[in-house]
Amino acid sequence: MPRIRFTADYDYKPKPGVTIGYKAGWSGLVHGACAEQAIKLGKAEAVPFVKPPSDLAETLGARRYGKRRSI
């Protein structure tokens, strides 16, 4: 799934009776066919993936989730 940013409002119709609307300025992951069509029509641009920091797994692993708080 490519990451794109919409430069104009775009309605993607994957099959009859189904429409997915994207507002200008929204960016995120979309299906490949949607990205290809939107970019071809000039309504979107590709956004490069930003690689997460190499120590992200260590940082997330160090946190304790669900820790009970004493009152």
C-alpha positions in Angstrom: 0.0 0.0 0.0 1.5 3.3 -1.1 1.4 6.4 1.0 0.1 9.5 -0.8 -1.1 13.0 -0.2 -4.2 14.3 -1.9 -3.8 17.7 -3.5 -7.5 17.9 -4.5 -10.7 16.1 -3.5 -10.9 12.7 -5.0 -13.7 10.0 -5.2 -12.3 6.5 -5.6 -14.8 3.9 -7.0 -13.4 0.4 -6.4 -16.6 -1.3 -7.7 -20.1 -0.2 -8.7 -22.1 1.2 -5.8 -19.0 1.9 -3.6 -17.3 5.3 -3.4 -14.5 6.3 -1.1 -14.0 10.1 -0.8 -10.7 11.6 0.0 -10.4 15.3 1.0 -7.6 17.6 -0.3 -4.7 17.7 2.2 -5.3 14.2 3.6 -2.4 11.8 3.5 -2.1 8.2 4.3 -2.0 4.6 3.0 -4.4 3.7 0.2 -4.8 0.7 -2.1 -2.4 0.6 -5.1 -5.1 1.1 -7.7 -6.4 4.1 -5.9 -3.0 5.7 -5.7 -2.2 5.0 -9.4 -5.5 6.6 -10.5 -5.3 9.6 -8.3 -1.6 10.3 -9.2 -2.4 9.9 -12.9 -5.3 12.4 -12.7 -3.0 14.9 -10.8 -5.1 14.8 -7.7 -2.4 13.2 -5.4 1.3 12.9 -5.0 3.5 10.2 -3.6 4.9 10.6 -0.1 8.0 8.7 0.9 7.9 6.4 3.9 10.0 7.7 6.7 12.0 4.9 8.3 11.4 4.7 12.1 14.4 5.2 14.3 16.5 2.1 14.8 16.0 2.2 18.6 12.2 2.4 18.4 11.7 -1.3 19.3 13.9 -0.9 22.3 12.1 2.3 23.4 8.6 0.7 23.1 9.8 -2.5 24.8 11.1 -0.5 27.8 7.7 1.0 28.5 5.4 -0.8 30.9 1.8 -0.7 29.7 -1.0 -1.6 32.0 0.8 -0.7 35.2 -1.6 -0.3 38.1 -1.5 3.0 39.9 -1.8 3.0 43.7 -4.2 5.5 45.2 
